[in-house]
Amino acid sequence: MYIVIVRAANAEGQWGSWSEEKTALTLPLLNIKIESIGENYIAVGWGRDEPPQTALQTGIVVENTEWHVVVTSHELQYEKLVTADELLQTNSLFTVRNLKPDTKCIITLRACYGDDEWGLWTNPVTFLTLNQLGLTVSNICEDKADFTWGRGVQSAQHSYDPNLVIWKGLITKYSLSITKVAPPPLELGDAAGHEEDEETEAFHIEREMEINRYKYIQTYCTTDELSVNTEYLVKVRAQDDHEEWGEWTELVFETPPLPPGKPVLKKAHSNYIAFDWDPPDPYTRYLYCVEQAISKAEKVTGKKEEGRSAMDSQGGNLEWKVVDTVSESCAKIKTTAALTKCRFRVKCCKMDKPVHLWSRYSPVAAFTTAIPPDAAQNLTITSLSRSTATLEWSRPTTLQPVPPGAQPAKSAPPPPQKVTFKILLGEKDGPVQLIGTTKACFYELTDLKPNTHYRVQVQVETDNGVSARNTILKFSTRADTGDGARPRQSIIVADRLSSTAPAMPSARMTGSDHQQSSESSDTLGNKVRLPVL
């Protein structure tokens, strides 16, 4: 409060009397009033302390035309000129947005009285924005996962400042979003053998949970609509009592991979077993965990035997133990138990992930249930030229389809639903290599060289594995003479790869052989055709 008196002087420097005293009262300094603080905003108002009524009756109060608001932090410098009309539209509240969570900030302001006449800055207010929600995922399965979230304590370095305003917001609603992440594009080297769906099915779950609808604050959620071997993005945020949403807290997780398929057992040596399986996909590195169990054979009959066999094949009543951990889709295991009592299964996880999520187990493999198919029969070259040959064969007896209306034998195992024939071809003494597959009992060999020796083999593949002791058929293409001379005779001989197979008969033909029938049988019973030219 000030007392103001004035007097005047004439041109000759003579002063007159003092005027009547007048009291002048300056306006109180503006005070900042915090209405709410969130993760990314602060809502404030401001005002002055009421002056004495006597001053209001005698003084003149100047209205403010605009305000200059400044918010600063370690990484932020915010300035805004707020007009009286803008403040009127927001009920005398001003909100500063786009702040960072768990950040120490300072806010201050000053008022303008017109003609660019600014008042003093208010006392600065130091405040701390709320930290983001924490989000965790647990109990991840092929189609299910649990999510838990909540707001933790503020940063420890700010908790000892007595002048720091720390707000405790009131949460009224949570929003949870789960979205399937699109897989990255495959490189050219990985595209072979991997068929990607052209249209990826969209997956999105969004839920809003209002606090006042529940007796207890819900900070968890369980979903059972997930897909195996899929990456997801889950987000959660909170809304306070001022209807302001906080920042999204994001988390990426992946469901476990598909289990290994087609487990096959083979006897490698006297006490060793070769255990093979198919990886879930050919372009990802996996870590495999192989487990073994010994079946306890008991003499049971009837339905008990069927029930025990079913439980045995699923591994439900067996005591499993880990016997090996490998990075390849095969393992060599030493065992002293009877082979018919050995049971094996395998699970996998991705090696390039920080957390190893194991898949489900593969089907249980046993020698009684995983018998590879028999070899193809009656391999024959039905047509031959200088650069092509037609190969035909017969299905194994155990894979013959059952005629319509006929009942299969009870003792015979049901034939696998999927049968594929692999064609392997080798030139001269070189190794045989896979050149194609077919589901029919014939295959056209093309792009052959004239007057060249070849070896061809057919492997039978089913869900139980690949056939062994496969017959190798040796033949020679016709010579490309070009001068009208008679081409050299082509030779076709069948041989079976086996350590106990008899020695292969000589491919050299004598004169007596030409006088015999053009179709004969070798020592293994496979018909071979010897064309006479």
LINWOHU-V109849 format. One record per pair of residues at least 6 apart in sequence whose C-alpha atoms are under 8 Angstrom apart, sorted by the first residue. I is the first residue (numbers start at 0). J is the second residue. If there is no record, write none. Layout:
I;J, I;J
This chain:
0;22, 0;23, 0;24, 0;25, 1;22, 1;23, 1;24, 2;20, 2;21, 2;22, 2;23, 3;20, 3;21, 3;22, 3;23, 4;17, 4;18, 4;19, 4;20, 4;21, 5;17, 5;18, 5;19, 6;14, 6;15, 6;16, 6;17, 6;18, 7;14, 7;15, 7;16, 8;14, 8;15, 22;54, 22;57, 22;58, 23;54, 23;58, 24;54, 24;58, 26;47, 26;50, 26;60, 27;47, 27;48, 27;49, 27;50, 28;47, 28;48, 28;119, 28;121, 29;45, 29;46, 29;47, 29;48, 29;109, 29;121, 30;45, 30;46, 30;47, 30;121, 30;122, 31;43, 31;44, 31;45, 31;46, 31;107, 31;121, 31;124, 32;43, 32;44, 32;45, 32;46, 33;41, 33;42, 33;43, 33;44, 34;41, 34;42, 34;43, 34;44, 35;41, 35;42, 35;43, 35;166, 35;168, 35;241, 36;42, 36;127, 36;128, 36;129, 36;166, 36;168, 37;100, 37;128, 37;129, 37;166, 37;168, 37;239, 37;243, 37;245, 38;98, 38;99, 38;100, 38;101, 38;128, 38;129, 38;130, 38;131, 38;245, 38;246, 39;96, 39;97, 39;98, 39;99, 39;100, 39;128, 39;129, 39;245, 39;246, 40;94, 40;95, 40;96, 40;97, 40;98, 40;128, 41;94, 41;95, 41;96, 41;128, 42;92, 42;93, 42;94, 42;95, 43;92, 43;93, 43;94, 44;91, 44;92, 44;93, 61;112, 62;112, 63;83, 63;110, 63;111, 63;112, 63;113, 64;82, 64;83, 64;110, 64;111, 64;112, 64;113, 65;80, 65;81, 65;82, 65;83, 65;110, 65;111, 65;112, 66;80, 66;81, 66;82, 66;108, 66;109, 66;110, 66;111, 67;78, 67;79, 67;80, 67;81, 67;108, 67;109, 67;110, 67;111, 68;78, 68;79, 68;80, 68;81, 68;106, 68;107, 68;108, 68;109, 69;76, 69;77, 69;78, 69;79, 69;106, 69;107, 69;108, 70;76, 70;77, 70;78, 70;104, 70;105, 70;106, 70;107, 71;77, 71;104, 71;105, 71;106, 72;102, 72;103, 72;104, 72;105, 73;103, 73;104, 86;92, 86;93, 98;128, 99;128, 100;128, 100;129, 100;130, 100;131, 100;246, 101;127, 101;128, 101;129, 101;130, 101;131, 101;153, 101;154, 102;127, 102;128, 102;129, 103;125, 103;126, 103;127, 103;128, 103;157, 104;125, 104;126, 104;127, 104;128, 105;123, 105;124, 105;125, 105;126, 106;123, 106;124, 106;125, 107;120, 107;121, 107;122, 107;123, 107;124, 108;120, 108;121, 109;117, 109;118, 109;119, 109;120, 109;121, 110;117, 110;118, 110;119, 110;120, 111;117, 111;118, 112;118, 124;163, 124;164, 125;162, 125;163, 125;164, 126;163, 126;164, 126;165, 127;163, 127;164, 127;165, 127;166, 128;165, 128;166, 129;153, 129;165, 129;166, 129;167, 130;150, 130;151, 130;152, 130;153, 131;150, 131;245, 131;246, 131;247, 131;248, 132;148, 132;149, 132;150, 132;151, 132;235, 132;236, 132;237, 132;248, 133;148, 133;149, 133;150, 133;151, 133;248, 134;146, 134;147, 134;148, 134;149, 134;235, 134;248, 134;249, 134;250, 135;146, 135;147, 135;148, 135;250, 136;144, 136;145, 136;146, 136;147, 136;252, 137;144, 137;145, 137;146, 138;144, 138;145, 139;145, 139;254, 139;255, 140;227, 140;254, 140;255, 141;225, 141;226, 141;227, 141;228, 141;254, 141;255, 141;256, 141;358, 142;223, 142;224, 142;225, 142;226, 142;227, 142;254, 143;221, 143;222, 143;223, 143;224, 143;225, 144;221, 144;222, 144;223, 144;225, 145;219, 145;220, 145;221, 145;222, 146;219, 146;220, 146;221, 147;218, 147;219, 147;220, 148;218, 148;219, 148;235, 149;218, 157;163, 168;239, 168;240, 169;239, 169;240, 170;210, 170;237, 170;238, 170;239, 170;240, 171;209, 171;210, 171;211, 171;237, 171;238, 171;239, 171;240, 172;207, 172;208, 172;209, 172;210, 172;237, 172;238, 172;239, 173;207, 173;208, 173;209, 173;210, 173;235, 173;236, 173;237, 173;238, 174;205, 174;206, 174;207, 174;208, 174;235, 174;236, 174;237, 175;204, 175;205, 175;206, 175;207, 175;233, 175;234, 175;235, 175;236, 176;203, 176;204, 176;205, 176;206, 176;233, 176;234, 176;235, 177;202, 177;203, 177;204, 177;205, 177;231, 177;232, 177;233, 177;234, 178;202, 178;203, 178;204, 178;231, 178;232, 178;233, 179;201, 179;202, 179;203, 179;229, 179;230, 179;231, 179;232, 180;229, 180;230, 180;231, 180;232, 181;199, 181;230, 182;230, 189;282, 192;281, 193;280, 193;281, 193;282, 208;217, 210;216, 210;217, 225;254, 226;254, 227;254, 227;255, 227;256, 227;257, 228;253, 228;254, 228;255, 228;256, 228;257, 229;253, 229;254, 229;255, 229;256, 230;251, 230;252, 230;253, 230;254, 231;251, 231;252, 231;253, 232;249, 232;250, 232;251, 232;252, 233;249, 233;250, 233;251, 234;247, 234;248, 234;249, 234;250, 235;247, 235;248, 235;249, 236;244, 236;245, 236;246, 236;247, 236;248, 237;244, 237;245, 237;246, 238;244, 238;245, 254;356, 255;348, 255;356, 255;357, 255;358, 256;279, 256;347, 256;348, 256;349, 256;356, 256;357, 256;358, 257;279, 257;358, 257;359, 258;278, 258;279, 258;346, 258;347, 258;358, 258;359, 258;360, 258;361, 259;276, 259;277, 259;278, 259;279, 259;345, 259;346, 259;347, 259;360, 259;361, 260;276, 260;277, 260;278, 260;279, 260;361, 260;362, 261;276, 261;277, 261;361, 261;362, 261;462, 261;463, 261;464, 262;274, 262;275, 262;276, 262;277, 262;344, 262;361, 262;362, 262;363, 262;364, 262;369, 262;463, 262;464, 263;274, 263;275, 263;276, 263;364, 263;365, 263;369, 263;370, 263;371, 263;463, 263;464, 264;272, 264;273, 264;274, 264;275, 264;364, 264;365, 264;366, 264;369, 264;370, 265;272, 265;273, 265;274, 265;366, 266;272, 266;273, 267;273, 267;331, 270;333, 270;334, 270;335, 271;331, 271;332, 271;333, 271;334, 272;331, 272;332, 272;333, 272;334, 273;329, 273;330, 273;331, 273;332, 274;329, 274;330, 274;331, 274;332, 275;328, 275;329, 275;330, 276;328, 276;329, 277;328, 278;285, 278;328, 283;349, 284;326, 284;349, 284;350, 284;351, 285;326, 285;327, 285;347, 285;348, 285;349, 285;350, 286;324, 286;325, 286;326, 286;327, 286;347, 286;348, 286;349, 286;350, 287;324, 287;325, 287;326, 287;327, 287;328, 287;345, 287;346, 287;347, 287;348, 288;321, 288;322, 288;323, 288;324, 288;325, 288;345, 288;346, 288;347, 289;321, 289;322, 289;323, 289;324, 289;325, 289;330, 289;343, 289;344, 289;345, 289;346, 290;319, 290;320, 290;321, 290;322, 290;323, 290;343, 290;344, 290;345, 291;319, 291;320, 291;321, 291;322, 291;341, 291;342, 291;343, 291;344, 292;317, 292;318, 292;319, 292;320, 292;341, 292;342, 292;343, 293;317, 293;318, 293;336, 293;340, 293;341, 293;342, 294;311, 294;317, 294;340, 294;341, 294;342, 295;340, 296;340, 310;316, 311;317, 312;362, 312;363, 312;364, 313;362, 313;363, 314;363, 322;332, 323;330, 323;332, 338;366, 339;365, 339;366, 339;367, 340;365, 341;365, 341;366, 342;363, 342;364, 342;365, 343;363, 343;364, 343;365, 344;360, 344;361, 344;362, 344;363, 344;364, 345;360, 345;361, 346;357, 346;358, 346;359, 346;360, 346;361, 347;357, 347;358, 347;359, 348;355, 348;356, 348;357, 348;358, 349;355, 349;356, 369;463, 369;464, 370;463, 370;464, 371;461, 371;463, 371;464, 371;465, 371;466, 371;467, 372;395, 372;397, 372;398, 372;459, 372;460, 372;461, 372;463, 372;464, 372;465, 372;466, 372;467, 373;395, 373;396, 373;397, 373;459, 373;466, 373;467, 374;395, 374;457, 374;458, 374;459, 374;466, 374;467, 374;468, 374;469, 374;470, 375;392, 375;393, 375;394, 375;395, 375;457, 375;458, 375;459, 375;469, 375;470, 376;392, 376;393, 376;394, 376;395, 376;470, 376;525, 377;391, 377;392, 377;393, 377;525, 377;526, 377;527, 378;390, 378;391, 378;392, 378;393, 378;470, 378;472, 378;493, 378;525, 378;526, 378;527, 379;390, 379;391, 379;392, 379;472, 379;526, 379;527, 379;528, 380;388, 380;389, 380;390, 380;391, 380;491, 380;528, 381;388, 381;389, 381;390, 381;391, 382;388, 382;389, 382;390, 383;389, 383;476, 383;477, 384;476, 384;477, 385;447, 385;448, 385;449, 385;450, 385;476, 385;477, 385;478, 385;479, 386;445, 386;446, 386;447, 386;448, 386;449, 386;476, 386;477, 387;443, 387;444, 387;445, 387;446, 387;447, 387;476, 388;443, 388;444, 388;445, 388;476, 389;441, 389;442, 389;443, 389;444, 390;441, 390;442, 390;443, 390;444, 391;440, 391;441, 391;442, 392;440, 392;441, 393;440, 394;440, 397;414, 398;414, 398;415, 399;414, 400;414, 401;407, 415;461, 415;462, 415;463, 416;461, 417;461, 417;462, 418;438, 418;459, 418;460, 418;461, 418;462, 419;436, 419;437, 419;438, 419;459, 419;460, 419;461, 420;436, 420;437, 420;438, 420;439, 420;440, 420;457, 420;458, 420;459, 420;460, 421;433, 421;434, 421;435, 421;436, 421;437, 421;457, 421;458, 421;459, 421;460, 422;433, 422;434, 422;435, 422;436, 422;437, 422;442, 422;455, 422;456, 422;457, 422;458, 423;431, 423;432, 423;433, 423;434, 423;435, 423;455, 423;456, 423;457, 423;458, 424;431, 424;432, 424;433, 424;434, 424;453, 424;454, 424;455, 424;456, 425;431, 425;432, 425;453, 425;454, 425;455, 426;451, 426;452, 426;453, 426;454, 427;451, 427;452, 427;453, 427;454, 431;454, 431;455, 431;456, 447;476, 448;476, 449;476, 449;477, 449;478, 449;479, 450;475, 450;476, 450;477, 450;478, 450;479, 450;487, 451;475, 451;476, 451;477, 451;478, 452;473, 452;474, 452;475, 452;476, 453;473, 453;474, 453;475, 453;476, 454;471, 454;472, 454;473, 454;474, 455;471, 455;472, 455;473, 456;469, 456;470, 456;471, 456;472, 457;469, 457;470, 457;471, 458;465, 458;466, 458;467, 458;469, 459;465, 459;466, 460;466, 468;495, 468;496, 468;497, 469;495, 469;496, 470;493, 470;494, 470;495, 470;496, 471;493, 471;494, 471;495, 471;496, 472;491, 472;492, 472;493, 472;494, 473;490, 473;491, 473;492, 473;493, 473;494, 474;489, 474;490, 474;491, 474;492, 475;489, 475;490, 475;491, 476;489, 477;486, 477;487, 477;488, 477;489, 478;486, 478;487, 479;486, 480;486, 488;530, 488;531, 488;532, 489;529, 489;530, 490;506, 490;529, 490;530, 491;506, 491;527, 491;528, 491;529, 492;506, 492;527, 492;528, 493;521, 493;525, 493;526, 493;527, 494;503, 495;523, 501;522, 504;521, 513;531, 517;528, 517;529, 517;530, 517;531, 518;526, 518;527, 518;528, 518;529, 519;526, 519;527, 519;528, 519;529, 520;526, 520;527, 521;527
